[in-house]
Amino acid sequence: MLTFGALKNNPISFMRPILLLVISCMLMQWAFAQTRSTTQTTVKGPAKEPVNVYAITDSLALLVPESATHTTDGIAAYISAHFKSDTDKTRAAFIWITHNIHYDVKNMFAINPYVSDAEKIRKVLDTRSGICEHFSLLFQQICSKVGIDCHIVSGYTRQKEYVDYIAHIWCAAKVQNKWFLFDPTWGAGSIINGTFVPSLKPQYYKAKGTALMASHMPFDFIWQLLNYPVTGDAFYTMPVRPDSSHVYCQYADSIKAMEQMDTALQYATQMRRLVSNGVKNTLCVTQLQYWRIKLQNLAVVDYNAGVMGFNKYIDYYNKQFRPARPDAEIQGMLTQCTIQLKAAADKLNIAEAQWEGLDESGRALRRQITDMQAKVKTQEEWLQQHFSKKAG
Protein backbone atom coordinates (compact mmCIF):
# COMPACT_ATOMS: atom_id res chain seq x y z
CA MET A 1 0.00 0.00 0.00
CA LEU A 2 1.28 3.43 -0.91
CA THR A 3 1.92 5.63 2.13
CA PHE A 4 2.43 9.35 2.51
CA GLY A 5 5.99 8.65 3.64
CA ALA A 6 6.78 7.17 0.27
CA LEU A 7 5.31 10.23 -1.41
CA LYS A 8 8.02 12.47 -0.04
CA ASN A 9 10.56 10.66 -2.17
CA ASN A 10 8.28 9.50 -4.98
CA PRO A 11 5.47 11.98 -5.55
CA ILE A 12 2.89 11.11 -8.21
CA SER A 13 3.52 13.01 -11.42
CA PHE A 14 0.92 15.19 -13.03
CA MET A 15 -0.94 14.22 -16.21
CA ARG A 16 -0.78 16.48 -19.23
CA PRO A 17 -3.92 17.64 -21.03
CA ILE A 18 -3.95 17.34 -24.81
CA LEU A 19 -4.72 19.93 -27.43
CA LEU A 20 -7.83 19.87 -29.54
CA LEU A 21 -7.49 17.73 -32.62
CA VAL A 22 -6.52 19.67 -35.71
CA ILE A 23 -9.46 19.85 -38.06
CA SER A 24 -7.47 19.40 -41.24
CA CYS A 25 -10.50 18.43 -43.26
CA MET A 26 -12.11 21.73 -42.32
CA LEU A 27 -9.69 23.43 -44.69
CA MET A 28 -11.03 21.27 -47.48
CA GLN A 29 -14.61 21.89 -46.42
CA TRP A 30 -14.56 25.67 -46.41
CA ALA A 31 -12.02 26.12 -49.16
CA PHE A 32 -14.73 24.86 -51.46
CA ALA A 33 -17.62 26.71 -49.84
CA GLN A 34 -18.50 29.08 -52.61
CA THR A 35 -20.98 29.44 -55.40
CA ARG A 36 -20.37 28.34 -58.95
CA SER A 37 -21.18 30.59 -61.88
CA THR A 38 -24.80 30.61 -62.77
CA THR A 39 -25.91 31.12 -66.32
CA GLN A 40 -27.94 34.08 -67.39
CA THR A 41 -31.29 33.39 -69.00
CA THR A 42 -31.95 35.35 -72.17
CA VAL A 43 -35.62 36.11 -72.72
CA LYS A 44 -36.54 36.27 -76.38
CA GLY A 45 -39.11 38.81 -77.43
CA PRO A 46 -40.98 41.26 -75.22
CA ALA A 47 -41.52 40.02 -71.70
CA LYS A 48 -43.87 41.36 -69.11
CA GLU A 49 -42.17 42.34 -65.86
CA PRO A 50 -43.58 40.28 -62.98
CA VAL A 51 -45.33 42.23 -60.28
CA ASN A 52 -43.14 42.58 -57.21
CA VAL A 53 -45.46 42.06 -54.26
CA TYR A 54 -42.61 43.08 -51.98
CA ALA A 55 -41.95 46.43 -53.68
CA ILE A 56 -42.71 48.54 -50.60
CA THR A 57 -40.71 46.26 -48.32
CA ASP A 58 -37.80 46.24 -50.77
CA SER A 59 -37.63 50.00 -51.09
CA LEU A 60 -37.74 50.47 -47.33
CA ALA A 61 -35.09 47.78 -46.80
CA LEU A 62 -32.66 49.74 -48.96
CA LEU A 63 -33.00 52.81 -46.74
CA VAL A 64 -31.03 51.41 -43.82
CA PRO A 65 -28.86 54.34 -42.65
CA GLU A 66 -25.17 53.97 -43.45
CA SER A 67 -24.35 54.35 -39.76
CA ALA A 68 -26.38 51.21 -38.99
CA THR A 69 -24.82 48.99 -41.65
CA HIS A 70 -21.55 48.19 -39.91
CA THR A 71 -23.02 45.67 -37.48
CA THR A 72 -25.76 43.07 -37.63
CA ASP A 73 -27.19 44.68 -34.50
CA GLY A 74 -27.63 47.95 -36.38
CA ILE A 75 -29.25 46.33 -39.41
CA ALA A 76 -31.48 44.17 -37.21
CA ALA A 77 -32.58 47.17 -35.16
CA TYR A 78 -33.65 49.02 -38.32
CA ILE A 79 -35.55 45.98 -39.60
CA SER A 80 -37.29 45.42 -36.26
CA ALA A 81 -38.33 49.07 -36.13
CA HIS A 82 -39.79 49.14 -39.65
CA PHE A 83 -41.22 45.64 -40.20
CA LYS A 84 -43.50 43.49 -38.09
CA SER A 85 -44.21 40.24 -39.96
CA ASP A 86 -41.74 37.38 -40.34
CA THR A 87 -42.09 37.63 -44.11
CA ASP A 88 -41.22 41.32 -44.22
CA LYS A 89 -38.30 40.86 -41.82
CA THR A 90 -36.73 38.04 -43.83
CA ARG A 91 -37.41 39.89 -47.08
CA ALA A 92 -35.74 43.04 -45.77
CA ALA A 93 -32.66 41.09 -44.65
CA PHE A 94 -32.50 39.26 -47.99
CA ILE A 95 -32.86 42.43 -50.05
CA TRP A 96 -30.33 44.42 -48.06
CA ILE A 97 -27.73 41.66 -48.37
CA THR A 98 -28.28 40.91 -52.05
CA HIS A 99 -28.10 44.60 -52.94
CA ASN A 100 -25.14 45.55 -50.76
CA ILE A 101 -22.83 42.51 -50.67
CA HIS A 102 -20.92 41.44 -53.77
CA TYR A 103 -19.53 37.99 -54.36
CA ASP A 104 -15.75 38.05 -53.83
CA VAL A 105 -14.50 36.17 -56.89
CA LYS A 106 -10.88 37.17 -56.30
CA ASN A 107 -10.73 35.69 -52.81
CA MET A 108 -13.07 32.74 -53.25
CA PHE A 109 -10.29 30.34 -52.15
CA ALA A 110 -8.71 32.57 -49.47
CA ILE A 111 -10.23 30.64 -46.57
CA ASN A 112 -9.15 30.79 -42.94
CA PRO A 113 -11.17 28.25 -40.89
CA TYR A 114 -9.88 29.66 -37.63
CA VAL A 115 -11.57 33.04 -38.08
CA SER A 116 -14.54 33.50 -35.73
CA ASP A 117 -18.06 34.19 -36.97
CA ALA A 118 -17.85 37.65 -35.42
CA GLU A 119 -14.71 38.44 -37.41
CA LYS A 120 -16.27 37.12 -40.62
CA ILE A 121 -19.29 39.36 -40.11
CA ARG A 122 -17.11 42.37 -39.34
CA LYS A 123 -15.06 41.84 -42.49
CA VAL A 124 -17.98 41.31 -44.85
CA LEU A 125 -19.73 44.44 -43.56
CA ASP A 126 -16.53 46.47 -43.84
CA THR A 127 -15.61 45.28 -47.35
CA ARG A 128 -19.15 44.67 -48.64
CA SER A 129 -17.94 41.45 -50.25
CA GLY A 130 -17.71 37.78 -49.37
CA ILE A 131 -18.41 34.22 -50.45
CA CYS A 132 -21.39 32.01 -49.69
CA GLU A 133 -20.57 31.41 -46.03
CA HIS A 134 -20.45 35.18 -45.48
CA PHE A 135 -23.74 35.82 -47.29
CA SER A 136 -25.47 33.04 -45.36
CA LEU A 137 -23.92 33.85 -41.99
CA LEU A 138 -24.96 37.48 -42.38
CA PHE A 139 -28.53 36.48 -43.25
CA GLN A 140 -28.68 33.98 -40.38
CA GLN A 141 -27.44 36.43 -37.78
CA ILE A 142 -29.72 39.26 -38.87
CA CYS A 143 -32.71 36.91 -38.87
CA SER A 144 -31.86 35.58 -35.42
CA LYS A 145 -31.60 39.12 -34.05
CA VAL A 146 -35.05 40.07 -35.36
CA GLY A 147 -36.62 36.98 -33.80
CA ILE A 148 -36.58 34.60 -36.77
CA ASP A 149 -35.48 30.99 -36.23
CA CYS A 150 -32.80 30.58 -38.91
CA HIS A 151 -30.16 27.91 -39.58
CA ILE A 152 -27.10 27.64 -41.78
CA VAL A 153 -27.40 24.77 -44.28
CA SER A 154 -24.37 23.22 -45.96
CA GLY A 155 -24.36 20.86 -48.92
CA TYR A 156 -23.66 20.76 -52.63
CA THR A 157 -25.46 21.91 -55.76
CA ARG A 158 -26.21 21.17 -59.38
CA GLN A 159 -26.93 23.37 -62.36
CA LYS A 160 -28.95 21.63 -65.02
CA GLU A 161 -27.18 18.30 -65.68
CA TYR A 162 -23.98 19.22 -63.84
CA VAL A 163 -23.46 18.30 -60.17
CA ASP A 164 -20.87 20.64 -58.74
CA TYR A 165 -17.69 19.39 -57.11
CA ILE A 166 -17.55 22.21 -54.58
CA ALA A 167 -19.65 22.75 -51.47
CA HIS A 168 -22.16 25.52 -50.94
CA ILE A 169 -23.93 27.15 -47.99
CA TRP A 170 -27.44 28.60 -47.78
CA CYS A 171 -30.11 29.07 -45.09
CA ALA A 172 -33.42 27.76 -43.79
CA ALA A 173 -35.72 30.01 -41.78
CA LYS A 174 -39.06 29.61 -40.07
CA VAL A 175 -41.53 32.17 -41.43
CA GLN A 176 -45.04 32.33 -39.98
CA ASN A 177 -44.49 28.87 -38.43
CA LYS A 178 -43.41 27.29 -41.72
CA TRP A 179 -39.90 26.47 -42.93
CA PHE A 180 -38.51 27.92 -46.16
CA LEU A 181 -35.13 28.02 -47.90
CA PHE A 182 -33.08 31.13 -48.65
CA ASP A 183 -29.94 31.43 -50.76
CA PRO A 184 -28.71 35.03 -50.58
CA THR A 185 -25.55 34.16 -52.52
CA TRP A 186 -27.30 32.89 -55.61
CA GLY A 187 -30.00 35.50 -55.06
CA ALA A 188 -27.45 38.32 -55.40
CA GLY A 189 -26.36 37.66 -58.98
CA SER A 190 -24.17 35.54 -61.24
CA ILE A 191 -20.52 35.01 -62.08
CA ILE A 192 -20.09 35.59 -65.80
CA ASN A 193 -16.68 35.14 -67.38
CA GLY A 194 -15.02 35.35 -63.98
CA THR A 195 -16.80 38.57 -62.97
CA PHE A 196 -19.62 38.93 -60.47
CA VAL A 197 -22.68 40.56 -62.07
CA PRO A 198 -25.28 41.77 -59.53
CA SER A 199 -28.81 40.74 -60.42
CA LEU A 200 -31.57 39.93 -57.94
CA LYS A 201 -32.81 36.34 -58.29
CA PRO A 202 -36.11 36.33 -56.37
CA GLN A 203 -36.55 32.56 -56.70
CA TYR A 204 -33.96 32.08 -53.98
CA TYR A 205 -36.02 33.98 -51.42
CA LYS A 206 -38.48 31.99 -49.29
CA ALA A 207 -38.31 28.96 -51.55
CA LYS A 208 -40.18 25.75 -50.83
CA GLY A 209 -38.28 22.50 -50.70
CA THR A 210 -39.71 21.40 -54.03
CA ALA A 211 -38.40 24.59 -55.69
CA LEU A 212 -34.76 23.89 -54.80
CA MET A 213 -34.72 20.09 -54.72
CA ALA A 214 -33.16 19.93 -58.21
CA SER A 215 -30.38 22.42 -57.43
CA HIS A 216 -29.55 22.21 -53.70
CA MET A 217 -28.62 19.01 -51.84
CA PRO A 218 -28.01 19.55 -48.11
CA PHE A 219 -25.74 17.11 -46.30
CA ASP A 220 -28.52 16.60 -43.75
CA PHE A 221 -31.67 15.67 -45.67
CA ILE A 222 -34.08 17.29 -43.19
CA TRP A 223 -33.06 20.64 -44.72
CA GLN A 224 -34.58 19.60 -48.05
CA LEU A 225 -37.88 20.44 -46.33
CA LEU A 226 -39.51 17.49 -48.07
CA ASN A 227 -41.60 14.69 -46.58
CA TYR A 228 -40.00 12.30 -49.06
CA PRO A 229 -36.42 13.56 -49.44
CA VAL A 230 -34.34 13.25 -52.58
CA THR A 231 -31.66 10.60 -52.11
CA GLY A 232 -28.04 11.08 -53.07
CA ASP A 233 -28.55 8.76 -56.05
CA ALA A 234 -31.66 10.62 -57.22
CA PHE A 235 -29.87 13.97 -57.14
CA TYR A 236 -27.52 12.71 -59.84
CA THR A 237 -30.35 11.80 -62.19
CA MET A 238 -32.63 13.94 -64.34
CA PRO A 239 -35.26 14.93 -63.58
CA VAL A 240 -34.66 15.10 -59.83
CA ARG A 241 -37.61 13.68 -57.91
CA PRO A 242 -38.38 12.96 -54.25
CA ASP A 243 -38.04 9.28 -53.34
CA SER A 244 -41.43 7.94 -52.26
CA SER A 245 -39.70 4.84 -50.88
CA HIS A 246 -37.73 7.02 -48.48
CA VAL A 247 -38.75 6.89 -44.84
CA TYR A 248 -41.39 9.59 -44.34
CA CYS A 249 -39.71 12.70 -42.97
CA GLN A 250 -41.57 14.98 -40.58
CA TYR A 251 -38.88 17.58 -41.14
CA ALA A 252 -40.45 20.25 -38.92
CA ASP A 253 -40.51 17.82 -35.99
CA SER A 254 -36.97 16.65 -36.79
CA ILE A 255 -35.69 20.24 -36.81
CA LYS A 256 -37.40 20.95 -33.49
CA ALA A 257 -35.91 17.79 -31.98
CA MET A 258 -32.42 18.65 -33.22
CA GLU A 259 -32.65 22.15 -31.76
CA GLN A 260 -33.18 20.55 -28.35
CA MET A 261 -30.24 18.12 -28.62
CA ASP A 262 -26.82 18.74 -27.14
CA THR A 263 -24.03 19.50 -29.60
CA ALA A 264 -22.59 15.98 -29.64
CA LEU A 265 -25.93 14.38 -30.44
CA GLN A 266 -26.55 16.96 -33.17
CA TYR A 267 -23.31 15.97 -34.91
CA ALA A 268 -24.07 12.27 -34.54
CA THR A 269 -27.63 12.62 -35.82
CA GLN A 270 -26.52 14.60 -38.88
CA MET A 271 -23.83 12.01 -39.64
CA ARG A 272 -26.38 9.21 -39.45
CA ARG A 273 -28.80 10.99 -41.78
CA LEU A 274 -26.10 11.77 -44.33
CA VAL A 275 -24.96 8.14 -44.40
CA SER A 276 -28.53 6.87 -44.72
CA ASN A 277 -29.25 9.20 -47.65
CA GLY A 278 -26.15 8.23 -49.60
CA VAL A 279 -22.49 9.24 -49.49
CA LYS A 280 -22.19 10.14 -53.15
CA ASN A 281 -19.03 12.22 -53.45
CA THR A 282 -15.90 13.50 -51.72
CA LEU A 283 -17.84 16.45 -50.33
CA CYS A 284 -20.00 14.05 -48.32
CA VAL A 285 -16.89 12.23 -47.10
CA THR A 286 -15.27 15.52 -46.10
CA GLN A 287 -18.40 16.60 -44.23
CA LEU A 288 -18.51 13.29 -42.34
CA GLN A 289 -14.85 13.68 -41.43
CA TYR A 290 -15.57 17.21 -40.25
CA TRP A 291 -18.46 16.14 -38.00
CA ARG A 292 -16.45 13.19 -36.67
CA ILE A 293 -13.54 15.43 -35.71
CA LYS A 294 -15.92 17.92 -34.10
CA LEU A 295 -17.27 15.04 -31.99
CA GLN A 296 -13.75 13.91 -31.13
CA ASN A 297 -12.86 17.47 -30.13
CA LEU A 298 -15.81 17.53 -27.74
CA ALA A 299 -14.36 14.34 -26.23
CA VAL A 300 -10.99 16.10 -25.92
CA VAL A 301 -12.63 18.89 -23.91
CA ASP A 302 -14.10 16.36 -21.47
CA TYR A 303 -10.82 14.45 -21.29
CA ASN A 304 -8.85 17.61 -20.52
CA ALA A 305 -11.33 18.54 -17.80
CA GLY A 306 -10.82 15.10 -16.26
CA VAL A 307 -7.04 15.46 -16.42
CA MET A 308 -7.14 18.92 -14.85
CA GLY A 309 -9.31 17.62 -12.04
CA PHE A 310 -7.00 14.66 -11.49
CA ASN A 311 -3.99 16.98 -11.34
CA LYS A 312 -5.70 19.06 -8.66
CA TYR A 313 -6.28 15.88 -6.67
CA ILE A 314 -2.64 14.80 -7.12
CA ASP A 315 -1.41 18.21 -6.01
CA TYR A 316 -3.48 17.89 -2.84
CA TYR A 317 -2.37 14.27 -2.43
CA ASN A 318 1.31 15.19 -2.70
CA LYS A 319 0.74 17.76 0.06
CA GLN A 320 -0.52 14.87 2.22
CA PHE A 321 -4.08 16.18 2.09
CA ARG A 322 -3.27 19.47 3.80
CA PRO A 323 -5.06 21.65 4.65
CA ALA A 324 -7.65 19.14 5.84
CA ARG A 325 -10.91 18.69 3.94
CA PRO A 326 -13.94 16.45 4.53
CA ASP A 327 -13.54 12.91 3.16
CA ALA A 328 -16.57 13.38 0.91
CA GLU A 329 -14.97 16.42 -0.71
CA ILE A 330 -11.74 14.54 -1.38
CA GLN A 331 -13.67 11.59 -2.83
CA GLY A 332 -15.67 14.03 -4.93
CA MET A 333 -12.50 15.20 -6.67
CA LEU A 334 -11.96 11.72 -8.12
CA THR A 335 -15.66 11.13 -8.74
CA GLN A 336 -15.78 14.23 -10.92
CA CYS A 337 -12.76 12.97 -12.88
CA THR A 338 -14.55 9.67 -13.47
CA ILE A 339 -17.65 11.46 -14.74
CA GLN A 340 -15.68 13.63 -17.16
CA LEU A 341 -13.63 10.74 -18.52
CA LYS A 342 -16.79 8.70 -19.05
CA ALA A 343 -18.34 11.63 -20.93
CA ALA A 344 -15.25 11.71 -23.17
CA ALA A 345 -15.44 7.96 -23.80
CA ASP A 346 -19.18 8.18 -24.55
CA LYS A 347 -18.61 10.85 -27.19
CA LEU A 348 -15.97 8.70 -28.87
CA ASN A 349 -18.38 5.76 -28.85
CA ILE A 350 -21.02 7.93 -30.52
CA ALA A 351 -18.55 9.11 -33.17
CA GLU A 352 -17.32 5.57 -33.81
CA ALA A 353 -20.82 4.22 -34.37
CA GLN A 354 -21.84 6.68 -37.09
CA TRP A 355 -19.38 6.20 -39.94
CA GLU A 356 -16.20 4.17 -40.48
CA GLY A 357 -15.14 4.23 -36.82
CA LEU A 358 -12.60 6.68 -35.42
CA ASP A 359 -9.61 8.17 -37.19
CA GLU A 360 -6.09 7.71 -35.80
CA SER A 361 -6.31 10.75 -33.53
CA GLY A 362 -9.59 9.43 -32.15
CA ARG A 363 -8.10 6.02 -31.49
CA ALA A 364 -5.11 7.64 -29.76
CA LEU A 365 -7.48 9.68 -27.61
CA ARG A 366 -9.34 6.52 -26.61
CA ARG A 367 -6.08 4.96 -25.43
CA GLN A 368 -5.33 8.06 -23.37
CA ILE A 369 -8.80 8.01 -21.83
CA THR A 370 -8.45 4.34 -20.91
CA ASP A 371 -5.05 4.97 -19.35
CA MET A 372 -6.39 7.94 -17.40
CA GLN A 373 -9.38 5.96 -16.16
CA ALA A 374 -7.01 3.30 -14.82
CA LYS A 375 -5.01 5.93 -12.93
CA VAL A 376 -8.16 7.38 -11.40
CA LYS A 377 -9.37 3.92 -10.37
CA THR A 378 -6.04 3.19 -8.69
CA GLN A 379 -6.35 6.37 -6.66
CA GLU A 380 -9.97 5.62 -5.77
CA GLU A 381 -8.94 2.22 -4.40
CA TRP A 382 -6.08 3.74 -2.43
CA LEU A 383 -8.35 6.46 -1.11
CA GLN A 384 -10.87 3.95 0.22
CA GLN A 385 -8.08 2.15 2.05
CA HIS A 386 -6.85 5.46 3.43
CA PHE A 387 -10.32 6.40 4.70
CA SER A 388 -10.78 2.95 6.29
CA LYS A 389 -7.43 3.13 8.03
CA LYS A 390 -8.16 6.63 9.29
CA ALA A 391 -11.58 5.58 10.58
CA GLY A 392 -10.11 2.52 12.32
Buried (B, 14 or more C-beta within 10 A) or exposed (E): EBEEEEBEEEEBEBBEBBEEBEBEBBBBBBBBBBBBBBEEEEEEEEEEEEEEEBEEBBEBBEEBEEEBBEBBEBBBBBBBEBBEEBBBBBBBBBBBBBBBBBBBBEEBEEBEBEEEEEEBBBEBBEEEBBBBBBBBBBBBBBBBBBEBBBBBBBBBBBBEEEBBEBBBBBBBBBBEEEBBBBBBBBBBBBBEEEEBBEEBBBEBBBBEBEBBBBBBBBBBBBBBBBBBBBBBEBBBEEEBBBBEEBEEBEBBEBBEBBEEEEEBBBBBBBBBBBBBBBBBBEBBBBBBBBBBBBBBBBBBBBBBBBBBBBBBBBEBBBEEBEEEEEBEEBBBBBBBBBBBBBBBBEBBEBBBEBBEEBBEBBEBBBEBBEEBBEBBEEBBEBBEEBBEEEEE
